[in-house]
Amino acid sequence: MATSLDINLLPAARYAGRDYPELLSLHAAEPPRRTARGREADRLILYLAVAGNAPLPPGKQDQVLADLSKLFFETPGSVTAAMRRVAEELNRLLLDRNLHLTSSSRQGIGLLTQAVLRGSQLYLAVSGPVNLFLVAADQIQHFYDPEMADHGLGQGRSTPIHFFQAGLQPNDTLIMAAQPAPGWSTETLTGLHGQGPESLRRRLFNQDITDLNAVLVQARPGKGAFFLPKPAKPGATPSALEVKELPPVEMLSGTAVEQTPAIEAEEVVVSSEVLPPSEASLPLALPPEVSPPTPVAPEQVAQVSADQPAPVRRASGLAVVMAALARVTAPLAAGLRRFGHGLGSFLARLLPGDFFQAVPSTVMAFTALAVPVVVVTVSSVVYLRLGRDAQYETLYAQAEQIAERASEQTDVAARHADIETALDLLSKAEVHRTSPEVQALKGQLRYSLDELELIKRVNYQPAIIGGLPASVNITRMVVIDDDLYLLDTGRGSVIRATLTSQGYEVDLTFQCGPTTSGAVIDIAAWPPGYKPPARLLALDANGNILFCQPNETPKADRLTPPNTDAWGQIKAFTLDLGDSYVLDSPSKGVWIYWRSDFSQEPSMFFNDEIPDMQDVVDMTVNRGDLYLLHADNRLTLCFYSDFQGVPTRCSDPNFVDFRPGRESLPLIPPTPFSQIQNTLPPDPSLYFLEPVNQSIYHFSLRNLAFQRMIAAENPLPSGNATAFFVDNLQGYVYLAVGNQVFYAVLP
C-alpha cells in the first residue's frame, strides 16, 4: 500500500558539549524488490546506540544495521515477529563480541530502537532504556518501559524487547532518545507540533544541552521518501539546512547476518584519544574531550633550541639548482652531440652524396639555429623545475623545524612569533609548489594560532534559498523565531525570509518600507503584546515608523519630536525592556520613549553630562545601560539615573584583552568595529562586527573582557561584512556580505 508521508530524520549525538555523530548509528530502508510475505508495505528505521566502554567502530555499525535491515525484509509473518528476529540477531552478535572482550574488561551494550511505518500505522520495538516521545496534534505520548532500565542487548542469551503501537499523521514527530536531554517530558515538549525540522532541531538540540543521543523522526506530506542530513566533512560543522533524499541502501549478498564475518576483539580496538577510560561510568559510550592536534615534525628533523635560529638541513637552493643543472645538462649536451654526429654519418651512408647539397640553405640555417634553441629551452625548463623544487624543499624544511620549536615553547610570545614565522615560510613555499604536507602543517599552525588568539572558527552556510539580487545590500538583520528580517538599504525596505527544511525562503508578499518620506534606516523586534500588534518596527531618518507583520499592510506612525529645535536626523534606534531609544544627530542626544509610546514626548537620556556624539556609528542598550560605538573604535558606556541629584554618568572604558600572555592589557582591534549588539540571558554579552576581516568579537557586558573572536572556517565572498546578528537563544550567528547572507552554529 502506497504511503503519502515523507520522513525527515534528524540525528544528534553529543558528549560534554561536543558533537560526535559517529556514536549514533541510524539506518532507514524502503522495501527491496524481493521481500518476504508481509513486508511489502513496511518502511524500516533502525536506531542504535552502544553503552559501555566498547562502542562499535562507525564502519561496523553501518554494516551491522544494513545486515539487520536485510534480515527484517527477509522475515515473513507479522511485523512484531520480524522485529523480534532483528533484536535477537543483534543480541547474539553483541553477546559474542562481549565474550571476546571479557579479558580486556570492555563491554558494549546495545540500545536498539526499531520503527516500522506501514501507511499511517507506526510499530515500535525497544531493546534497552530508550525513551520515545510522540508529539501529535492532540497529545504527547511518552513510551518507556521501566523494566528496561538495566537491560540491553549483548548481556545474556535472552533478548529484552518491548513493543508499542501508535498512529502517525502529517506533522507528527517521534523522538527516539537513548540519552534524552534533561527536562524532556510531555509537558516541556508541548507546542512542538507542526514546526519545521530546523526549528525542532534548534528547540530540542540547542547548545545548552551537553549530553545527548537522540533522533527526530518527523512525518511530512509527500511521496513516501526518507530525508537525512548530508554527512559533514571531517572537522566541519554540519549544516542544518543541507538535507537530501537518503540514497538507495546497498544490501549485502547472501543470507543477511549469518554471513556477517565474526567480529573479533582486535576489530574494535579504538585509540584511547577517542574512547573513554574503561573504568569510567557513563550513560553512553561517548568520548571525552579530545585534545586539539599539535604540530608534530617528522622524526628526522633535528631538535632546535629556543635561543638558536632554525638550522637548514638541506643544501641552499642555488647550490642544489646548479649542481642538479650541471648533472643533467652535461650528459644532455654530450648526448645531443653524439646523436647529431651519428645521425649525420648514418644519413651520409643512406642518402646520395649530393643530397645535402640539394638541401636549401634556409633549412640548414634553421636547423643550425633550432638545435641550440632546443638545448637552451630544455636546460631552462630543467633549471626552473629544479629551482622551484629546491626552494620549496628549503622553505618547507625551515617551516617544519620552526613549527616543532613552537610546539615546545613555554613562553607565549615566543611561541606566537614562531608560529607566525612558520606560516610565513609555508606561504613562500606555496609560491613554488602546493602539496598536502604544506596544507596539513598550515592547518596545525593555524589551529595553534587560533588557540592563542581565542579565535573560534565556524562553517558558514548560505542562508537564503536561491540567493538575493545583486542590487540588494543588507545592513541590518533581526531574527525572530524562525523568521529572518533583512534591511536592504538598496531599496530602503525590509526583506522577510522564513525557515524551511531547505533554508530560508524569501516571502515575496511581505511589505515593510520605504516610508512615505524616505528609506528605512534601522529595524528592531517589536515586543509581543504591544500596540499596535506587529513583529517588526522599522524607522526612517525623519522619525517615520512602520509596524510590520506578515500578511498585512504595515501600519504607519511618527515619532513625537522632543521639545527642541534640533531634531530630525536619526541614525539608529534600539529597544530595551519595552522602551525605545533613538539616536539623533542634530540634538546630539539619545531620546527615550518610555514603554514605546510614540505619542508622548521623549525624555533625554543625558542630563548634566553629554558625551561626544558626533562620530557615533551605532548603539545598544542593556537594562538601561547605554553603549555608544564611535567610528574610531572608542566605546562610551553611560549609566542612566533618574534620581534627583544623581546624574547620568558616562565613561570611555577600554576593551580588555584576555588572550594568553596579554591578560588585562587593552585590546585594540586591527580595524574599527561598525555595529554593536547585546544578547540576553543566559549569556548576556556584547558582540561587535569587524567588517574588514568579516569577524565578530565577543566581550563581557560590564568589564568589556574579550571572550573570543568568531571567524569563518570556509572562504566567504570578498568585501566588507555589512551586517550581523547573534541569536544566542537558538545558538546561531548570521553574517551578511552585501547581498549574500550566511549562518553558522554559534560556537
Sequence and secondary structure as in RCSB ss.txt:
>XXXX:A:sequence
MATSLDINLLPAARYAGRDYPELLSLHAAEPPRRTARGREADRLILYLAVAGNAPLPPGKQDQVLADLSKLFFET
PGSVTAAMRRVAEELNRLLLDRNLHLTSSSRQGIGLLTQAVLRGSQLYLAVSGPVNLFLVAADQIQHFYDPEMAD
HGLGQGRSTPIHFFQAGLQPNDTLIMAAQPAPGWSTETLTGLHGQGPESLRRRLFNQDITDLNAVLVQARPGKGA
FFLPKPAKPGATPSALEVKELPPVEMLSGTAVEQTPAIEAEEVVVSSEVLPPSEASLPLALPPEVSPPTPVAPEQ
VAQVSADQPAPVRRASGLAVVMAALARVTAPLAAGLRRFGHGLGSFLARLLPGDFFQAVPSTVMAFTALAVPVVV
VTVSSVVYLRLGRDAQYETLYAQAEQIAERASEQTDVAARHADIETALDLLSKAEVHRTSPEVQALKGQLRYSLD
ELELIKRVNYQPAIIGGLPASVNITRMVVIDDDLYLLDTGRGSVIRATLTSQGYEVDLTFQCGPTTSGAVIDIAA
WPPGYKPPARLLALDANGNILFCQPNETPKADRLTPPNTDAWGQIKAFTLDLGDSYVLDSPSKGVWIYWRSDFSQ
EPSMFFNDEIPDMQDVVDMTVNRGDLYLLHADNRLTLCFYSDFQGVPTRCSDPNFVDFRPGRESLPLIPPTPFSQ
IQNTLPPDPSLYFLEPVNQSIYHFSLRNLAFQRMIAAENPLPSGNATAFFVDNLQGYVYLAVGNQVFYAVLP
>XXXX:A:secstr
    EEEEEEEEEEETTEE GGG EEEEE   SS  TT TT EEEEEEEEEES    HHHHHHHHHHHHHHHHH 
 S HHHHHHHHHHHHHHHHHHHHHHTGGGT  EEEEEEEEEEETTEEEEEEESS EEEEE SS EEEE  GGGTT
  BTSSSS   EEEEEE  TT EEEEEEE  TT STTTTTT TT  HHHHHHHHS TT  SEEEEEEEEEESSS 
EEEE    TT    TT EEE       SSSTGGGS    GGGG   TTTS  TT   SS              TT
S    TTS     S  HHHHHHHHHHHHHHHHHHHHHHHHHHHHHHHHHHS TTHHHHS HHHHHHHHHHHHHHH
HHHHHHHHHHHHHHHHHHHHHHHHHHHHHHHHH  SHHHHHHHHHHHHHHHHHHHHH   HHHHHHHHHHHHHHH
HHHTEEEE  EE BTT   TT  EEEEEEETTEEEEEETTTTEEEEEEEETTEEEE TT      SSS EEEEEE
  TT SS  SEEEEETTSEEEEE TTS  EEEE    SSSS   EEEEEEETTEEEEEETTTTEEEEEGGG TTS
  EES SS     TTEEEEEEETTEEEEEETTS EEEEE   STT   EEE    B  STT TTSB   SS   E
EEE  TTS EEEEEETTTTEEEEEESSS BEEEEEEESS   SS   EEEEETTTTEEEEEETTEEEEEE  
